[in-house]
Amino acid sequence: MKLKAGVGINSKLCVGCDDLFFLFSQALSPHLIMHNLDMGIRMSSLAAVRFLQHDLILVQFNDPNVGVYHTFYHNSNGGSVFYPSKKNLDSFSILFSNEVITHLRLTVHQDGWLYAIVKVSTSENCSKTKNLNLKPSHLLRTKDLIKWEMLNEIHTEFEEQFDFMIHSLHIDGGYGFYTMPQNGIANSQVCLAFATSPFIETVHIEQELIYQQYLPAKNKNNVYYGPTPVRIKEGWLNMVQEIVETSAGVSLMAKIFWSDSQLLFKVIQQPKTYLLCKGQKDWRKHSQMLPGCSMWEVNPSGELVIYMVNFSGQMELSVTKLDDLIDNIRLQYL
């Protein structure tokens, strides 16, 4: 494990890695510590979450000779154990035998299940699509990390969706979903919506409440949700991500906002700038790997830990004091 540290400044901060930098406004400049978990091989998809008293990271390798899936456990002593677990995840990999997993996010739900939202691609749609936000997305779940169940396709009020995310708690005994509908608005903005369903096995959402319109930096087709919202004392911390292509290269930008603790669709505050930005010059969408933040949590020390997959498919962790982050966001509204 390589430890990289940086000090918050008022403009751009290089963190000792050619393809990684953080972007802050004058108000948003928390101290950061970066952990680069380089396992010696590039991954095509990776996600992390705390489940069954472990920090679990699911990994899919580009090299088929290595195996389909492995797990990586990070223990409380600061050490780590990395070992093959293809046996435990055969039922997961079989579901995607003809597809490549490009992005995977995990949600530990109040109902006791671990849910996985999986973006996949095939060689056909990888060559034809002009969007980095590859489709379709599948919803899976497991209780033991051994047997995985693929749930039925989610049906929503708006037929086309950029992305969706499941809420981690029950909503009136049912399930909450954060959706990103294409509702026919002829502008450059992306709609953020919230909806509920009494069941998870078969989801038919009749009404989506559009509570915010997100203005992308460039292309709304390259916008997708971050990890499932995390609970903080002020409410719920949300993340929206965007892949931005420029002549200088490609960047992953993440913007956060927090919503009310009870009314999940009521936005309390949203910063005017991006929380972070990672860039790389030579990454291309045909790499069949979508970078992004796959999990975050507030640890016992009051730090916000963000697990990110970079453009090389490596897992990186960023750590910042949650109180400092919230205070800096509030400064933008004074």
C-alpha positions in Angstrom: 0.0 0.0 0.0 1.4 3.4 -1.0 0.5 6.4 1.1 0.2 9.7 -0.6 -0.5 12.9 1.3 -1.4 16.4 0.3 -2.2 19.7 1.9 -5.3 21.6 1.0 -4.7 24.7 -1.0 -6.8 27.3 -2.9 -6.5 26.0 -6.4 -5.3 22.7 -7.7 -3.6 20.0 -5.6 -1.4 17.3 -7.0 -1.3 14.2 -4.8 1.8 12.5 -6.1 0.2 10.6 -8.9 0.3 11.6 -12.6 -3.4 10.7 -13.3 -4.9 12.2 -10.1 -5.5 15.7 -8.9 -8.0 17.3 -6.7 -9.8 20.6 -7.5 -11.0 22.9 -4.7 -12.4 26.4 -4.5 -11.1 28.8 -2.0 -13.8 27.7 0.4 -13.4 24.0 -0.2 -9.9 22.9 0.7 -9.9 20.0 3.3 -6.7 18.0 4.0 -6.6 14.8 2.2 -4.7 11.5 2.6 -4.6 9.2 -0.4 -4.1 5.4 -0.3 -3.2 3.8 -3.6 -4.1 0.2 -3.5 -2.1 -1.2 -6.4 -2.4 -4.9 -6.6 0.0 -5.3 -9.6 -2.7 -5.8 -12.2 -5.3 -3.6 -13.8 -9.0 -4.2 -13.1 -11.9 -3.6 -15.3 -14.4 -3.1 -12.5 -14.2 -2.7 -8.8 -16.5 -1.7 -5.9 -16.3 -1.5 -2.2 -18.7 -1.7 0.7 -18.8 -2.7 4.4 -20.7 -6.0 4.7 -20.6 -8.9 7.1 -18.1 -7.0 9.3 -15.7 -6.6 6.4 -14.6 -3.9 4.1 -15.4 -5.9 0.9 -14.0 -4.9 -2.5 -15.2 -6.9 -5.5 -12.7 -7.0 -8.4 -13.0 -8.2 -12.0 -9.7 -8.6 -13.8 -9.0 -7.9 -17.5 -6.8 -11.0 -17.7 -9.2 -14.1 -17.9 -6.3 -16.4 -16.8 -6.3 -14.8 -13.3 -9.9 -15.6 -12.5 -13.2 -13.9 -12.7 -13.6 -12.3 -9.3 -11.4 -11.8 -6.2 -12.0 -10.1 -2.9 -9.8 -7.8 -0.9 -10.3 -7.4 2.8 -8.8 -4.4 4.6 -8.6 -5.2 8.3 -8.8 -2.9 11.3 -5.0 -3.1 11.9 -4.3 -1.2 8.7 -3.1 -4.3 7.0 -4.7 -6.1 4.1 -5.4 -9.6 2.8 -5.9 -10.3 -0.9 -6.8 -13.7 -2.1 -8.8 -15.5 -4.8 -12.5 -16.2 -4.1 -13.8 -17.3 -7.4 -15.5 -20.2 -5.7 -17.7 -17.9 -3.6 -18.6 -15.7 -6.6 -19.3 -18.2 -9.3 -23.0 -17.4 -9.2 -22.2 -13.7 -9.7 -19.9 -14.2 -12.7 -22.2 -16.7 -14.5 -24.9 -14.0 -14.7 -22.6 -11.9 -16.9 -20.9 -14.6 -18.9 -21.4 -12.7 -22.2 -20.9 -9.2 -20.9 -18.2 -7.1 -19.3 -18.9 -5.3 -16.1 -17.8 -1.7 -16.5 -19.0 -0.3 -13.1 -20.3 -1.8 -9.9 -21.8 -0.1 -6.8 -22.9 -1.9 -3.7 -25.5 -1.0 -1.1 -26.0 -2.6 2.3 -29.7 -2.3 2.9 -31.7 -2.3 6.1 -33.5 -5.4 4.9 -30.3 -7.5 5.4 -29.5 -7.9 1.7 -26.4 -6.6 -0.1 -27.5 -5.0 -3.4 -25.3 -4.5 -6.4 -26.0 -2.1 -9.2 -24.1 -3.3 -12.2 -23.4 -1.5 -15.5 -22.3 -3.8 -18.3 -21.2 -3.5 -21.9 -20.7 -5.9 -24.8 -18.3 -5.5 -27.7 -21.2 -4.4 -29.8 -22.5 -1.5 -27.7 -18.9 -0.5 -26.7 -18.1 0.1 -30.4 -21.3 1.9 -31.3 -22.2 4.1 -28.2 -21.1 7.7 -28.1 -21.9 7.8 -24.3 -19.6 6.8 -21.5 -22.5 6.0 -19.3 -22.9 2.5 -20.7 -26.2 0.6 -20.3 -28.0 -1.4 -19.2 -27.9 -1.5 -15.5 -28.8 -4.6 -13.5 -29.8 -5.0 -9.9 -28.6 -8.0 -8.0 -28.6 -9.0 -4.3 -27.1 -11.5 -1.9 -27.1 -12.4 1.8 -24.0 -14.5 2.0 -21.7 -13.3 -0.8 -22.0 -16.8 -2.3 -25.4 -17.0 -4.0 -26.4 -13.9 -6.1 -29.9 -13.3 -7.4 -30.6 -11.0 -10.4 -33.8 -9.1 -9.8 -36.3 -8.1 -12.5 -35.8 -5.0 -14.6 -36.9 -1.8 -13.0 -39.8 -0.1 -14.7 -40.1 3.7 -14.1 -42.5 6.5 -15.0 -40.0 7.8 -17.6 -38.9 5.0 -19.9 -35.3 6.2 -20.4 -33.0 6.5 -17.4 -29.4 7.7 -17.3 -28.9 5.9 -14.0 -30.5 4.8 -10.7 -29.4 4.2 -7.1 -31.2 2.4 -4.2 -31.6 4.0 -0.8 -30.2 2.1 2.1 -33.2 2.3 4.5 -36.8 1.3 4.2 -39.3 4.0 3.1 -42.7 3.5 4.6 -42.0 -0.2 4.6 -40.9 -0.2 1.0 -37.8 0.9 -1.0 -36.5 4.2 -2.1 -34.8 4.9 -5.5 -32.8 7.8 -6.7 -33.4 8.0 -10.5 -32.0 10.1 -13.3 -34.8 10.2 -15.9 -34.6 11.5 -19.5 -37.9 13.3 -19.4 -37.7 15.0 -22.7 -36.5 18.4 -21.5 -34.7 20.0 -24.4 -31.7 21.4 -22.5 -28.4 20.5 -21.2 -29.5 19.7 -17.7 -29.9 16.3 -16.0 -33.0 15.6 -13.8 -32.5 14.1 -10.4 -35.6 12.3 -9.1 -36.8 10.2 -6.2 -39.3 7.4 -6.2 -40.6 4.6 -4.0 -41.7 1.0 -4.6 -43.5 -1.3 -2.1 -41.5 -4.3 -3.4 -37.9 -4.9 -4.6 -38.4 -8.2 -6.4 -40.5 -6.4 -9.1 -40.3 -2.7 -9.2 -42.9 -0.7 -11.1 -42.5 3.0 -10.3 -45.6 5.0 -11.4 -44.4 8.5 -10.4 -40.9 10.0 -10.1 -40.6 13.2 -8.2 -38.0 15.4 -9.9 -36.5 17.5 -7.2 -33.5 19.0 -8.8 -31.9 19.7 -12.2 -28.2 19.1 -12.4 -26.1 21.2 -14.8 -23.3 19.1 -16.2 -19.9 20.6 -17.0 -20.2 19.3 -20.6 -22.2 16.3 -21.7 -25.3 15.2 -19.8 -25.0 11.7 -21.2 -21.8 11.1 -19.2 -23.5 11.8 -15.8 -24.2 9.1 -13.3 -24.8 8.7 -9.5 -22.1 8.1 -7.0 -22.4 5.6 -4.2 -25.6 5.3 -2.2 -26.1 8.4 0.0 -24.4 8.3 3.4 -26.0 9.4 6.6 -24.6 12.4 8.4 -26.0 14.4 11.3 -27.2 17.1 9.0 -29.1 14.7 6.8 -27.9 12.6 3.8 -24.8 13.2 1.7 -25.3 12.6 -2.0 -22.9 12.5 -4.9 -23.3 13.0 -8.7 -20.4 12.1 -11.0 -19.5 13.2 -14.5 -16.9 12.2 -17.1 -15.7 15.3 -18.9 -13.8 15.0 -22.2 -11.6 17.8 -23.3 -8.7 18.3 -25.7 -6.3 17.9 -22.7 -7.7 14.5 -21.7 -10.5 13.1 -19.6 -11.6 14.0 -16.1 -13.9 12.4 -13.5 -15.7 15.2 -11.5 -17.8 14.6 -8.4 -20.2 17.0 -6.9 -21.9 16.5 -3.6 -25.0 17.9 -1.8 -26.9 17.0 1.2 -30.6 16.4 1.6 -33.0 16.4 4.6 -32.9 13.5 7.0 -36.6 12.8 6.5 -37.5 14.4 3.2 -34.8 12.7 1.1 -35.8 14.8 -2.0 -35.4 18.1 -0.1 -31.9 19.6 -0.9 -30.5 21.5 2.0 -27.3 22.8 0.6 -25.3 22.2 -2.6 -21.8 23.6 -3.2 -21.1 25.6 -6.3 -17.9 23.7 -7.1 -16.8 20.1 -7.5 -15.6 18.1 -4.5 -12.9 16.4 -6.5 -11.6 15.9 -9.9 -9.4 13.1 -11.3 -7.9 13.3 -14.7 -6.0 11.2 -17.2 -4.7 12.1 -20.7 -4.9 8.8 -22.6 -8.0 7.0 -21.1 -10.6 6.0 -23.6 -14.1 4.6 -23.2 -13.2 1.4 -25.1 -11.2 0.4 -22.1 -14.5 -1.1 -20.9 -14.1 0.3 -17.4 -16.0 3.3 -16.0 -14.1 5.1 -13.3 -15.9 6.5 -10.3 -16.6 6.6 -6.6 -18.2 3.3 -5.7 -18.5 3.6 -1.9 -18.1 6.1 1.0 -18.6 6.0 4.7 -18.1 8.0 7.9 -15.6 6.2 10.1 -15.5 6.3 13.9 -13.0 9.1 13.8 -15.5 11.4 12.1 -13.7 11.2 8.7 -15.4 10.8 5.3 -13.7 7.9 3.5 -14.3 7.8 -0.3 -13.4 4.6 -2.2 -12.6 5.5 -5.8 -11.7 3.5 -9.0 -9.3 5.6 -11.0 -8.8 5.5 -14.8 -6.3 2.6 -14.5 -8.8 0.5 -12.6 -7.0 0.8 -9.3 -8.7 1.5 -6.0 -7.9 4.7 -4.2 -9.1 6.1 -0.9 -9.5 9.7 0.0 -10.0 10.8 3.6 -11.2 14.1 4.9 -12.7 15.4 8.1 -16.4 15.4 7.7 -16.9 18.5 10.0 -14.4 20.5 8.0 -16.0 19.5 4.7 -19.5 20.6 5.9 -18.1 23.8 7.3 -16.4 24.6 4.0 -19.5 23.9 2.0 -21.5 26.3 4.3 -19.0 29.0 3.7 -20.1 29.2 0.1 -23.5 30.4 1.2 -22.4 33.2 3.5 
